[in-house]
Amino acid sequence: MVRSSSDRGLVLPAINRGFGLRVKYLYTSILLFGYFSSPPLLEFVLGLRGNFEYDQDLLT
């Protein structure tokens, strides 16, 4: 991946741009997963569905 010093100026920004997007996507997915797997929010969503006891029995 490492090329001559003249090429490196063009290659690194492209790599960094792709890497930044990948990290941002990974961070967002981790954040969303943590958000949706948190018990209080899960209870809230299941409570909105109206059959919380039934759903909790299915989950455990």
Distance bins in CASP14 RR format, pairs under 12 A and 6 or more apart:
PFRMAT RR
TARGET T0000
AUTHOR 0000-0000-0000
RMODE 2
METHOD distances of the structure
MODEL  1
1 7 0 0 0 0 0 1 0 0 0 0 0
1 8 0 0 0 0 1 0 0 0 0 0 0
1 11 1 0 0 1 0 0 0 0 0 0 0
1 12 0 0 0 0 1 0 0 0 0 0 0
1 14 0 0 0 0 0 1 0 0 0 0 0
1 15 1 0 0 1 0 0 0 0 0 0 0
2 8 1 0 0 1 0 0 0 0 0 0 0
2 9 0 0 0 0 0 1 0 0 0 0 0
2 11 0 0 0 0 1 0 0 0 0 0 0
2 12 0 0 0 0 1 0 0 0 0 0 0
2 15 0 0 0 0 0 1 0 0 0 0 0
3 9 0 0 0 0 1 0 0 0 0 0 0
3 10 0 0 0 0 1 0 0 0 0 0 0
3 11 1 0 0 1 0 0 0 0 0 0 0
3 12 0 0 0 0 0 1 0 0 0 0 0
3 15 0 0 0 0 0 1 0 0 0 0 0
4 10 0 0 0 0 0 1 0 0 0 0 0
4 11 0 0 0 0 0 1 0 0 0 0 0
5 11 0 0 0 0 0 1 0 0 0 0 0
5 12 0 0 0 0 0 1 0 0 0 0 0
7 13 0 0 0 0 0 1 0 0 0 0 0
7 14 0 0 0 0 0 1 0 0 0 0 0
7 15 0 0 0 0 0 1 0 0 0 0 0
8 14 0 0 0 0 0 1 0 0 0 0 0
8 15 0 0 0 0 1 0 0 0 0 0 0
8 16 0 0 0 0 0 1 0 0 0 0 0
9 15 0 0 0 0 0 1 0 0 0 0 0
9 16 0 0 0 0 0 1 0 0 0 0 0
10 16 0 0 0 0 0 1 0 0 0 0 0
10 17 0 0 0 0 0 1 0 0 0 0 0
11 17 0 0 0 0 0 1 0 0 0 0 0
11 18 0 0 0 0 0 1 0 0 0 0 0
12 18 0 0 0 0 0 1 0 0 0 0 0
12 19 0 0 0 0 1 0 0 0 0 0 0
13 19 0 0 0 0 0 1 0 0 0 0 0
13 20 0 0 0 0 0 1 0 0 0 0 0
14 20 0 0 0 0 0 1 0 0 0 0 0
14 21 0 0 0 0 0 1 0 0 0 0 0
15 21 0 0 0 0 0 1 0 0 0 0 0
15 22 0 0 0 0 0 1 0 0 0 0 0
16 22 0 0 0 0 0 1 0 0 0 0 0
16 23 0 0 0 0 0 1 0 0 0 0 0
17 23 0 0 0 0 0 1 0 0 0 0 0
17 24 0 0 0 0 0 1 0 0 0 0 0
18 24 0 0 0 0 1 0 0 0 0 0 0
18 25 0 0 0 0 1 0 0 0 0 0 0
18 26 0 0 0 0 0 1 0 0 0 0 0
19 25 0 0 0 0 0 1 0 0 0 0 0
19 26 0 0 0 0 0 1 0 0 0 0 0
20 26 0 0 0 0 1 0 0 0 0 0 0
20 27 0 0 0 0 1 0 0 0 0 0 0
20 28 0 0 0 0 0 1 0 0 0 0 0
21 27 0 0 0 0 0 1 0 0 0 0 0
21 28 0 0 0 0 0 1 0 0 0 0 0
22 28 0 0 0 0 0 1 0 0 0 0 0
22 29 0 0 0 0 0 1 0 0 0 0 0
23 29 0 0 0 0 0 1 0 0 0 0 0
23 30 0 0 0 0 0 1 0 0 0 0 0
24 30 0 0 0 0 0 1 0 0 0 0 0
24 31 0 0 0 0 0 1 0 0 0 0 0
25 31 0 0 0 0 0 1 0 0 0 0 0
25 32 0 0 0 0 0 1 0 0 0 0 0
26 32 0 0 0 0 0 1 0 0 0 0 0
26 33 0 0 0 0 0 1 0 0 0 0 0
27 33 0 0 0 0 0 1 0 0 0 0 0
27 34 0 0 0 0 0 1 0 0 0 0 0
28 34 0 0 0 0 0 1 0 0 0 0 0
28 35 0 0 0 0 0 1 0 0 0 0 0
29 35 0 0 0 0 0 1 0 0 0 0 0
29 36 0 0 0 0 0 1 0 0 0 0 0
29 37 0 0 0 0 0 1 0 0 0 0 0
30 36 0 0 0 0 0 1 0 0 0 0 0
30 37 0 0 0 0 0 1 0 0 0 0 0
31 37 0 0 0 0 0 1 0 0 0 0 0
31 38 0 0 0 0 0 1 0 0 0 0 0
32 38 0 0 0 0 0 1 0 0 0 0 0
32 41 0 0 0 0 0 1 0 0 0 0 0
33 41 0 0 0 0 0 1 0 0 0 0 0
34 40 0 0 0 0 0 1 0 0 0 0 0
34 41 0 0 0 0 1 0 0 0 0 0 0
34 42 0 0 0 0 0 1 0 0 0 0 0
35 41 1 0 0 1 0 0 0 0 0 0 0
35 42 0 0 0 0 0 1 0 0 0 0 0
35 44 0 0 0 0 0 1 0 0 0 0 0
35 45 0 0 0 0 0 1 0 0 0 0 0
36 42 1 0 0 1 0 0 0 0 0 0 0
36 44 0 0 0 0 0 1 0 0 0 0 0
36 45 0 0 0 0 1 0 0 0 0 0 0
36 46 0 0 0 0 0 1 0 0 0 0 0
37 45 0 0 0 0 0 1 0 0 0 0 0
37 59 0 0 0 0 0 1 0 0 0 0 0
38 44 0 0 0 0 1 0 0 0 0 0 0
38 45 0 0 0 0 0 1 0 0 0 0 0
39 45 0 0 0 0 0 1 0 0 0 0 0
39 46 0 0 0 0 0 1 0 0 0 0 0
39 56 0 0 0 0 0 1 0 0 0 0 0
39 59 0 0 0 0 0 1 0 0 0 0 0
39 60 0 0 0 0 0 1 0 0 0 0 0
40 46 0 0 0 0 0 1 0 0 0 0 0
40 47 0 0 0 0 0 1 0 0 0 0 0
41 47 0 0 0 0 0 1 0 0 0 0 0
41 48 0 0 0 0 0 1 0 0 0 0 0
42 48 0 0 0 0 0 1 0 0 0 0 0
42 49 0 0 0 0 0 1 0 0 0 0 0
42 52 0 0 0 0 1 0 0 0 0 0 0
42 55 0 0 0 0 1 0 0 0 0 0 0
42 56 0 0 0 0 1 0 0 0 0 0 0
42 59 0 0 0 0 1 0 0 0 0 0 0
42 60 0 0 0 0 0 1 0 0 0 0 0
43 49 0 0 0 0 0 1 0 0 0 0 0
43 50 0 0 0 0 0 1 0 0 0 0 0
43 52 1 0 0 1 0 0 0 0 0 0 0
43 53 0 0 0 0 0 1 0 0 0 0 0
43 55 0 0 0 0 1 0 0 0 0 0 0
43 56 0 0 0 0 1 0 0 0 0 0 0
43 59 0 0 0 0 0 1 0 0 0 0 0
44 50 0 0 0 0 0 1 0 0 0 0 0
44 52 0 0 0 0 1 0 0 0 0 0 0
45 51 0 0 0 0 0 1 0 0 0 0 0
45 52 0 0 0 0 1 0 0 0 0 0 0
45 55 0 0 0 0 1 0 0 0 0 0 0
45 56 0 0 0 0 0 1 0 0 0 0 0
45 59 0 0 0 0 0 1 0 0 0 0 0
46 52 1 0 1 0 0 0 0 0 0 0 0
46 53 0 0 0 0 1 0 0 0 0 0 0
46 54 0 0 0 0 1 0 0 0 0 0 0
46 55 1 0 1 0 0 0 0 0 0 0 0
46 56 1 0 0 1 0 0 0 0 0 0 0
46 57 0 0 0 0 0 1 0 0 0 0 0
46 58 0 0 0 0 1 0 0 0 0 0 0
46 59 0 0 0 0 1 0 0 0 0 0 0
47 53 0 0 0 0 1 0 0 0 0 0 0
47 54 0 0 0 0 0 1 0 0 0 0 0
47 55 1 0 0 1 0 0 0 0 0 0 0
47 56 0 0 0 0 1 0 0 0 0 0 0
48 55 0 0 0 0 0 1 0 0 0 0 0
49 55 1 0 0 1 0 0 0 0 0 0 0
49 56 0 0 0 0 0 1 0 0 0 0 0
49 58 0 0 0 0 0 1 0 0 0 0 0
50 56 0 0 0 0 0 1 0 0 0 0 0
51 57 0 0 0 0 1 0 0 0 0 0 0
51 58 0 0 0 0 1 0 0 0 0 0 0
52 58 0 0 0 0 0 1 0 0 0 0 0
52 59 0 0 0 0 0 1 0 0 0 0 0
53 59 0 0 0 0 0 1 0 0 0 0 0
53 60 0 0 0 0 0 1 0 0 0 0 0
54 60 0 0 0 0 0 1 0 0 0 0 0
END
